[in-house]
């Protein structure tokens, strides 16, 4: 609203619209982002704490996985939502480093706030942050350490570094071995570089037993039962038919009437149906198959004939499982039984039905050179198994990143300390007001070793002074915080290693989020405009209530 000629008010925005402009809008946005960063800060590192997230349905999740915490936060403030998006992007892109990205974005905004108070224009800060980000990427590339896919020991250490900060660190060595084996199994060389699609690593969760009994199956595990109790439950030397067709008599697409006038005609009709089904089963047997996985249904009569022939059959297998079975066994998925030949069959050493807890699983074991594998997670309770799955996902992602890029960096805050040192030297060359932004960026990056120290109960100031002193010596570029003793040591010697890709993505995500929030100088919130958007079916008012106290931040 404004006054024309000082007398008549002119309504520009709809009545009830809230508007915050200039410094107040920037302060509001920065405050919201800082609160979200503070919420996850305590989970960082091997000594980080866990969060208990309770939804409005009463579902409980106990985790220190940044991505999970950010997904469950019922955040209302639009600037805070941007940080949630940063966590999601980080998780989708590289699978780890979500907490680091959010904490760094929050710290960049905190440092920017100090510069805004000194009347440095947001555009200058943004430009300085961009230059610092580009330089940081260059420094990270320079200090990266090459790694080969054949170097199992180093890849295991990369996995252990990721798992060390998770709740399942009691079984980190066992899990690290499974992760490296699984990623190497699905990795393929394309144009001289390795590609590892971790979607080909299926994860099956079954609570019971302990984390140490989690196993890698070089083949597939299907959450189904054998289609008939008459069938064998175990087949050695399996030859597997993969069918995308019903083993049933196909109904016609148009309506048809069959007039049956006598019992003989009825018998002939049923005999013909039986003959057709028997023919289908004979085709399967003649091809040499002794196991059938069918994406669709199987007629009871067909099941009878399959059982009679000693063939194990599984019906209603999902299409994603069928694709993985094809990759694991080397078989072809066929749209018609008629196309079945010995060449189209997949092979596995053993197919068996195994009873686990109150359900059954079909194990396809020891395929020759499977390009799809399964990890069966065991654990004392469903909460343990769920957290193990989240940790396993992060571990698989970091090893995948290390294999694909063939580059790693030291952990424990070492790369951040090295980046900060080099950025301070670089800031002098930049000069002008942008120099202040580059220096602020260097200070912000140091929040990672600082937080690692804080979460371990160490004195952050003492740690930072010691860390900076070590990094002044060029040969100590891999020195970081050893949280158990509080000493500054070489992270390479301690085998604390992380993929280069994770660190690069952290810098990109955090910088872009901070710059986007800094560019906003006007916050207009339209209230009561039109109808409220419809709620998803089955969702109570208020949506997810996980850590709901974060909700009503001021606009």
N, C-alpha and C positions, 0 to 999 in steps of 0.2 A: 504494500500500500504506500502511496506517496501523495503529497498535496500539490495540486496544480495551482500555481499562482498564490500558494499559501492559504487557500480557502477551501477548495473542493477536493475531498479525498478521492483518489483513483484506485480501485481495487484491481490489482494485477493477478494475484494468486487467489485460489479458491479459499473461502472462509474455513478456518480450522487448520490451514496448512502451517506447519512449523518450518522456520527457516533460521539457520545459523550461518553466519558468514565470517570471512577473514580469519584472524588469529584464533577466534573462539572455535570455529569449525575445525581448524587444524589441530588445536589442542584436544578437542573432543575425540577426533579420529585417532590421534596418537595415543591418548589415554586408553581407549578401547583396545587397541592393538597390543599395548604394553600389558594390559590385564590378562589377555589371552596367553601371551608369551610367558607371563609369570606362572600361569596355571600349569604349564607343562615343564617349566624350567627344572623343577626338582626331580624329574624322571630321567635326566640326562646322565649317561655314564654308568659304569659298573656298580657304583654305589647309589644310584638313583632310587627313589622311592616309587611305589606303585599307587595307582588311583583306583578307587572302587566306584564304578559307574552304575547307577541304578536308573532304569527307564521308568516311564509312567506305568508300564505293565508290571513292574516289579522284577524284571529280568536284571540279573547282576553280572557284571563283567569286571574282573580284577586284572589290570594290565598296566604296563608302563610304555606301551607302544604308542608313540606320538600320533600316528595316523588314526588309530582306533579312538583315542581320547578326543581328537579333534572332530571325528565323525559324530561322536555321541554328544558333544557339547551343543546345547540348545541355544545357540548364540543369536541375539536379536540385532545387535548393532551392525550396520552395513560394513564398517571398516574392519570390525572383528571377523566378519564373514570372509573377508578377503584373505585373512591369515588361515582360515579353515581351508580355503581353496588352494593356498600355497602348500599346505600339508598334503592335500589330495593329489596335487600335481606331482609333488616330490615322490609320493608313494607309487603313483602310476608309472612314473618315468624311470626311477631307479630302485624303488622298493625299500629304501632305508634312508636315514638321515632326516626324517620328518621333524623330530624334536629340534634338531640342530638348526634346520631352516627357519622354524617358527621363532626360536630364541634369538637367532641372528637378526631376523626382520624386526623383532621388537626392540632389540638393542640399537639397530640402525636408526629407528624412529626416535628413540630416547636421545641419541647423540644429535640428531637433526633438530630436535626441540631446543637443545641448548644453543644451536646456531641461529635458529629463528628468533630466540630471545636477544641475540646480538644484532638483530636486523639484517641477517644475511637472507637474501631472497631465495624462496624455494627452488626457483629455476637453476640458480647457481649451485645449490646443494645437490639437486638431481644430476646436473652435469658432472659435478665432482664425484658423486657416487658411481656414475657410469664409467668414468675414467678409472676409478679405483677398482671397480669390478673387472674391467678388461685386463688391468695390470695383475690383479689377483689370479686370473685364469692363466696368464702367462707364467707367473711364478710357480703355480701348482704344476704346470706342465714340465717346468725346468727341474723341480725336485722329485718328480715321479720316478718310481723304481720299476724296471721291466720285470715281467713274470711270464713263465711258460705254462702251457696247459699240462705239461708232464711233471711240473713241480708240485706234487701232491702236498708236501709238507707246508709250503707257503700258502697254498690255497686253503688248507685246513686252518692255518692261523688266521686267515682273513675271515673265515666262517666263525671261528672261536671269538674273534674281536667283536663281531656283531652279536653273537649269542651271550657274551659275558655280561651284558647289561640287562639281559632278560631273566625272567623268573625261572627258566629251565636251565640255568647255568650249572646246576648239579650234574647234568648229563651232557655238558657242552662238547666234550671230546667224542662221545658216541654220535651225537647229532652232526658234528662237523664232518666226521667220516662219511656218514650217509649222504650229506649234502654234496660233498665233492664227488663221490661216486655217481650220484644221480645226475648232476650237471654234466660231468664228463661223458656219461652214457648217452645223453640226448644231444650233445654238441656235434655240429657238423661243419666241415670246412667249406666255405663258400668264397671264391675269388681270393684265396690265400689267407682269409681271416676266418676265425671260428664264430659260429652263431649258435646260441643255445636258447631254445624256446622252452621256458620253464612251464608253460601251459601243458607241455607233454609229460610233466611230472605230476601224476595224480596223487592227491593226499586223501587218505581214508582215516577217519577218526573213530576209535573204539575205546571207551574207557574201561579200565580193568588192568591188572598187572601194573608195571611201572614204566617210567620214561625210558629206562635202559633196555626195555624189551621192544621198543620201536624198531621196525625192520624195513629194509629196502628190498622190494621184490623186483627182480629183473624180468618184468613182465607186467601183467595187469591184475588188479583185484577189483572184482565187480560186486557191488552190494546187492546181490540177487541169490536166489536158491535154484537148485536143479529143478527143471520144470515138472518132473514126475518122480514119485517115490520109488517107482519100479526101475528107474535108471541107475547105472553105476555112479558112485560118488567120487570115484578116482580113476583117471585114465593116464597111464604112462605112455610116452611117445605119442603125444597128442597131435593129430592132424585136424586143423580147425577150419570149418566152413563159416564164413561171415555172410549172412543173408539180410537183405533189405526188402524181403518179401514175406507175405503171410504164408505159412504152411497150412493153408485152409482152402476150401473150395471157394473161388471168387464168386461173389454175387454179381448178377448182371446189373448194368447201370440203368437199364429200363425195366419197367414192370413187366413181369411175364407170369402166365398162368399155366400150371401143369395139371391136366385132368388125369387123375388116377382112379380107375374104375374097379380094380380088383387087387387083392393082396399080392398076387404075382407081380403086378406092375410096380407095387410099392417096394417089393423085394429087389426088383431089377434096378429101381432108382437108387436105393440104398447101396446095392452092390456096386453100382457105377461110381458113386461117391467114394466108396471104400477103395475101389480100384485106382481112382485118380490119386488119392492120398498115398496109397501104397507105392504108386509109380514115382511120386515125388521123393518118398523116403528111399526107394531103391536107387534113384539118381544120386542122392547124397552118399549112400553106401558104396555105390560103384566108383565114385570119385575117390574113395579111400578115406573119407572123413569119419572120425570117431567122436568128434565134438562139434556141436552146432550152436552158434550165437545168432539169435534172430532179433532184429530190431522191432518186429511186429509180433502178432499172435501166432500160436501153433494150435491146431485143432486137436481135440482129445484123442481122436482116432490116430492122427499122425504121431502123437506122443507115444501111443501104444506100440506102433510099428517101430519107432525109434528105439524105445526101451527093449523091444524084442531083439533088435539088431545090436544091442549093447552100446548104443550111441548116447552120449551125455548131451542134453540140450538145455539151453537157457533162453527164455523168451523175454520180450519187452525190454531189451537192452537199449539205453539211451544212445542217441546218435553220436554224442561226444565220446562215449565209451567205445562205440564201434570204431570210430576213427583211431582212437588210441590203440585198440586191439590190432587194427591193421598195421599201425606203425610198429607195434611191439612184436607181432608174430610174423610179419612179412606177407600176410594174406591179403586178398582183395575182397572188398565189399561188393557183393553181386546183387543185382536187382531181380534176377531170375534164377531159380534152381537149375534150369536147363543149361546155364552157362558154366556150371560147376565142373572143374577138371582138377586133376592132381596138382597142376601148376598154380591154381588160384588159392590153394589151401595154405593157411598159416601153420607154423610149427612151434611146439613148446615141449619141454621135457616132461612136464606133468600139469594136468588140470585136475583140481580137486575142490570139493566143497568142505569148508572148515567152519566149525561152530565156534563163534566167539561171543561170549556173554549170552544174551538172549536171542541172538540172530545168527544167520549164516552168511558167509562170504564165499565167492568163487575165486580161487587163486589160479592164475595162469602163470606157472613158474618157469624160470630158466629158459627163456627164449634165446635163440642163438646170438643175435646182435640187436637187442631191442632199441628202438628209437623212441620208445615211450616206456616209462617205468612208474612204479607206485611206491609211496612211503605210507606204511600203516602205523599211525601214531597210537601208542598206548599210554595210559596215565591213570593215576589213582581216582580222579573225579573228572566230571565234564569240564569244570573250570580249568583244571590243569591241562586237559587235552586241547581246549580252545586256545589257551595262551601258548601252548607248544606249537599249535598250527600257525599262529601269528609270528612267532619267533622263527619257525621253519621257513616261512615265506620270506622274511627279511634275509635269513642266511642264504637261501637259494638265489635271491636277487644279487647279493653282494658277490657271491662266487661267479654267478653268470656275468656280472659287470667286469670282474677281474679277468675272466677267460676271454671275453669278447674284446676288451680294450688292451689286454696284455700289459696293463700298467696299474700300479698300486702306490699308495703313499703311507707314511707312518701315521699312527693314531695318537691318542692321548694329548690332543691340542697342539702337537708339534707343527703341522702344516699351517695352522692359524697363527702361531707365534712367528713363523718364518715369513708369512704373508704380511703380518703387521709390521715387522722390522723393515721389509723391503718397501712397503707403502709409505712409511715415514720418510725414507730416503727419496722416494719418487715424488712426494708432496712438494719438496723444495724445488724440484724441476718444474712442477706444474705452475707454481707461483699464483699471485693474485688471491681473490677470495675463494677460488676453487681449492686452493691449498688447504684451507680450513676444513672443507668437506672431505678431502682425501685423508687428512689426519684424523678426522672424526670416524671415518670408515675403518682406519687402522685400529683405533681404540675399540670400536664395536666388535671387530673380528676376534679380539682377545677375550670376549665374553665366554667363548667355548672353554678354553683351559681354566678360566676363572670359575665357571660353573662346575666343571669337573672337580676342582679343588673344594669348592663350597659343599657340594653334595657328599664329599668324602669326609667332611668334618675338619678340613685343613684350613689354615689361614690364607685367604685368597691373596692378600697383599704380599705376604712373604713369598708365596709361590710365584706370583707375577714378577717380582723383583729378580728372583733366582732364574726364572725362565728367560727373561729378557737378557740377563747377564750371559747365560749360556749361548743364546742365539747370536750374540755379538761376535762369537767365534765362528767363522765360516764352516769349519768341519763339524759343528754341532747342530746342523740344520734339522736333524731327526730327533732332537731332544724334546721330550714332553713330560707330562705329569704322571708319575707312577703313584696311583691313588692309594695303594695299600701301605706304602711306607712314607709317602709325602715327599719323596726325593725327585729331583729332575734327572731323568736318565734317558739313554738312547732307546727310542721305541722300536727301532729295527732290531737291536740286540734282545729286547724283551719280546719280540715277535708280536707287537701290537700293530696290526696292519689293516688298512681300509682301501677300497677301490678308489681310484682317481675320479671316476665318473660321479660318485656320490658327492665328493667335495665340490666338484665343479657345478653340479646341479644345485647344491645348497647355496652357493654364491649367486647363481643366476636367479633362483626362485626368490631368495630373500631380498636381493637388490630390486628386482622388478616390483615386488609387493610394496616395499618401502617407498619407491619412487612414485608408484601409483597413488598411494595414500597422501604423500607430500604434495602432489599436484592438485589435490582437492582444496578449494577455498570457499565452497558454498555447499551447504547441506540442506536440501529441501525435502521435507517428508510430508507427503500428501496423506492426510488422515480423513477417514470416512468418505473417501472418493469412490462412489460406485459400490458394487457388492463385494463382499469378501470372497477370495478365491475358495473353491470347494475343497473340503478336507478329503484326503485319500480315504477310501472305504476301510472301515475297521479301525481308523486312527482316532483316539479320543481328542477332545479339544486340548490345545497346548502341545500336540505332537510328542516328540521324544522328550523325556524329562531328565535325561542324564546330566548330572551336575547342573540342574536347572537354575541354581542360584546365580549362574553367569548371565541368565536371560536378560532381565530388564535394565540393560545399560542405557544411559541417557542418550538421546539423539542430539 
